[in-house]
Amino acid sequence: MTGFLVASPRPWPHPSFYPVEAVVDALTAQGGVTVGVGGLYGKVVSRLGLSPSARGIRPIVVPLMGPRRHQLADAAIRGRPVVLAWDVWEDSVADWIELLQDFRVPVVLCTSTAARDLLRARGFEGRLLYLPEATTVSHYRPGVPLIDRPIGVLELGRRWDAWHDPVQQSGLLDQLEAKYEAVSGSVIFDSRAELIDGFASSAISVCFPRSMTHPAEAGAVETFTHRYLESMASGCLVLGHAPADLVDLFGYNPVIEADVRDAPSQLRSIAEDLDAHQALVDRNLETVRRVGDWKQRAKYIAEVVAPSTRGDRRRLVPGTE
């Protein structure tokens, strides 16, 4: 009998679901048994405000993109929930604390050190671990060298207007065949296949953390996202800002730090000399393969939730309590 369960939420039609799907697949490969959550039962329990206790003692890993009560409710009836928490921001931390306390969650894995520290400061008394964001590197294609890529600039997801607006007004985005959200919240690539092709065809991927693009929501919680890693796995040059967690994970800064004071000039200079940055791209690809894959994180999670199922007790990621 396996040592742990894995909660698999119903998919939603947005790229934000890809990391959830990836971690479920990786944990299943580690021996976890997948169970569907977030259906009618979880919605009814959530609506009634109930907090069911687990029927068994087996741990169940519950990936949560935000404090989703109906998913945790559905999982908690099946086992002892161990929450993998994305999107712990200052404006939602009270909801997180209430949810974790209501379901007596003993362990939370946070995808940023800032989120871990915020939960601790706000009174969460369970075990808090840092689990760096990851990707499934094999899902992406490094593609061709930077100078041969038809898309000059890719801004996937949230835009930081302080950088985007002056660059757009300069006309550079048109010159460089840029891809970005025409309307906030819109999806640039309609399918996963198109997304993978888009990354592989893009020279520069612009990445800023939510603490810069949406400071009112994120507050001081600075974290790197899946977008950073999938950009590197696709052989893109990342331009923007590297959160400290990313620098710590890689052992160096893999991002070209954006000069917001003269963003058009900096972007033009980079675009005119892409060859000069190919070595950094190649180094980032090698590093993300080594430290940024869900296979590595899944081994660590399996050891945390079910240590008796593994003989190898070495720490596999820089997760700290």
N, C-alpha and C positions, 0 to 999 in steps of 0.2 A: 504494500500500500504506500502510495506517495506521501511525503511529509507535508505537503502544502497544496492549497487550492489557489487558483488565479481567477479573479473576477474580470469578466469580459463584458464591458458595457455595449449597448447597441450602438452601432456606428452612426456617425452623423456626417453629412456631405460637406466636409470642409477639411482642408489640409491639417488643421489642428488635431484631427483624430489620428493622424499617422503615427505620432510617437506612442499613443496609447496602444494602437494595434501592434506596433513593433515590440513593445515591452511584454505584451501578452504572448506573442509568438516566441520571444526569447525565453521567457519563464516556462512556457510549455516545453520547449526543447531541453530545459533543465529538469524536467520531470514533474512540473506542476500540472494539476488537472484543471482544465478550464471550465468555468461555469458561467452561464449568462446572467447578467444582472441589469437592473434598471427597467424591468418590464412593469406589468400592471401591479404586481405585488408591492414592489418598491414604491410606486407612485401612491398607492392607497395608504401604505404605512406612513409615508412622508406627509401626505395630506392630513392624516389623523394625528400627526405629531408623536407617534409611538417610537420607542427605542427597543426593538426586540433583542433578546440575548441569544447567543449562539447555542445551537443544539450540540455541537461537538467541540473538541479541543484543538482540532487541526487549524493552523493559521490559514488565512485567506488574504492574499495580496490584492489590494483594491486601488487601482490607478484612478485618481480623481483630478480632473481638470477644473479646479474650483470646488467649493464646498457643496457638492451634489448629494443632497440628503437621500434622494430616492435610490441612488446607486449603493450608497453605504448601507442603507436599511436592508436592501435585498441581499447584500453580501453578509451582513452581520448575523443573519439567521442561519447561515451555513457554516460559519467558523469564526475564529478569533481574528478580527480585522487588523491587518498591517497596512497602513495607508501610504501610498506613493503620491505625494502631494505636489502638483503643479499649481501655479497661479496663487500663491500665498502673498497677497499684497496688503499694504497697510489699510486700504479702504475695505478689505474683506476679512481681516484677521479676527474680528469679533465673531463673525459667522463661522469661521474655521474652529475657533476655540469651543464655541457652543456645540458644534457638530461632533467634534472629537470627544468632548466630555459626555455628551448624551449617549454615545455608543461605547464609551469606556475603551477607547482605542489605546492599546498599550505601546505601540511603536509607530512612529511617523518617519518616513524617508522624504527629505526635502531636496528639491533640485537646486537650491541655492543656500549658501551659508547664511545669507541675510534673512531668508525665510525661516530657517532653523532658529536663528537667534531671536527673531521677532516672536515666534511662538513661545520660546522659552521665557522671554521678557514679559509676555502677556499671561503667563501662568500655566501653560500646559505642563503637566506633571509627569507625562509618560516619557518614554525613551525617544530622543530626537537624534536622527542620523542625517548626515549630508550625503546625498547620492547625486553626483554630477549628471547633468543632461547628457544624452547620448543619441546615436542614430544607428540605423542598420546600413553600414558602409556599402555592403554589397548591392544594395538597392539602387545605388547611384553610379553614374559613369563619369570617370575623370575627363573623358572627351579629348578634344584636340588642344594644342597649345593656345595660350591666351590670344596671340596675335591672329589666329585663324577663326576666332569665334564671331559669329554674325551679330549677336546681341552685345552691345557695348556695356550697358548698365542694367542691372536687375534690382528693383526695389520690391521685394516680396513682402506682403503684409504691411505692418504699420509703417507709415512714413513719419520722419521727423521734419516738420515744415521748415525749421530753422536752417536745415541743410538743403532740402528739396526745392524750396521756392526760389532762392537765388540761382540755383543751378538750372532750373527750368526756365527762368526769365532770361538767362544768358543764351538760351538756344542750344546748349550742349546736349540736352537729352534727345532732341530731335536729330542732331548730327550723329549721335552715338547709337541710334536705334535702341533707345531705352524702353524697358518694360516696367510699368508701375501702376498702382491703383489709380484709375481715373477718378473714381469715387471711393471715398473711405469705406472699407469693409467689403469691397468687391473682390472677386477671385480672378486672378490673372490667368491661371491655367485651369481649364475645366476638368481635367482628369489627372490621375497620378502619372500616367504615361506622358502626358503633355508637360507636367511639372518636371519630371526627370529629364526630358528633352530640353526644356527651357533652361534648367541649371547647366546642363552639359554644353549649351550653346552660348552661355553668358560669360563674359570676361570678368566683369566686376560685379560683385554682390554687395549691396549696401546693407549694413546691419547695425542698428542702434538698439540698446536695451529699452524696455518699457519705462524705466525710471527716467529716461530722457524724452521719449515720445509721449508718454502719458503720466507725468509726475504726480498729478492729483490722485491718481488711482494707485500707482506703485509706491509712492512715497520714497523711502530710502532703500527699498528692496531692489538692488541691482543684480541682474542675473543674465547669463547668456542663454539663448534659446536654441531649439532644434535647428532653426534656420542657419545659424553660424556653422554647425557641424555638417549639415547637408550641403552647404555651399562649398566647404573644404573637400568633402567627399566627392564633389562634382568637379573639382579642379578649378574653382573660381578664386579670384583674388578678392579678399574681404576688405571692404573699406567702411569705416564707421568708428565704433568704440568697443574695446575689449573689456568686459567686466573682470574684476580681479579674480573671480573663480576660474575663468577661462585661462588667464595667464598662469595661474597656479597649476591647473591641470596639464597644460602644454609644457610648462617650464620656460616659456618665453612668450612674447606678445605676437600672436599670429595675425593680427589685424593692422592694416594701415590706418593710423589714427587720423580721423577727419579734421581738417582745419576749417572750422566753421566761419572764421573771419574772412576767408577768401576761398570758399568751396569751389567756385567755377575754375579758378586758376589751378588749384590742386588737382581737380579731376582732369582737366585738360592735360596737365603735365603727366599724370599717370597714364592716361589713354594714349598719349603720343609715344610712350616708352614702355609698353607692356612687357617686352622681352626682359627688361631689367628686373621684373618682379616674378618671373617664372620660377626662380629658385625658391622663393618663399612659398609659392603655391605647391611646389613639389614637396617641400619640407612639411607643409601643413597636411598634405595628403598622407604622407607616411606616418605623421603623428596621430592623426585622427583614426587611422587604422589600428594604431597601437593602444590608444587610451580612450577612444571615443565611441566604441561600439556597444550596442545593447547586450551582446554576448558576454562582454566583460562585466557589465552591471548585473546581469541576471545571475551570474555565478555568485556575486556578492550577496544579492538579495536572498538567494536560496540558502546561503550559509547563515544569514541573519534569522530567517524565519524557521529553518529546519536544519540546524547544524548536524543532526545525527544522520542526515542523508548524504553527507559528503565527508570524505577523509581529508581533503585538502583544506586546511584552516587558514591559509595565508590571506592577508588583506589584499583584495584585488583592485580596489579603487581607493582614492584618498578620502574615504568617508570617515568623519569624526563625529563624536558625540558632543 
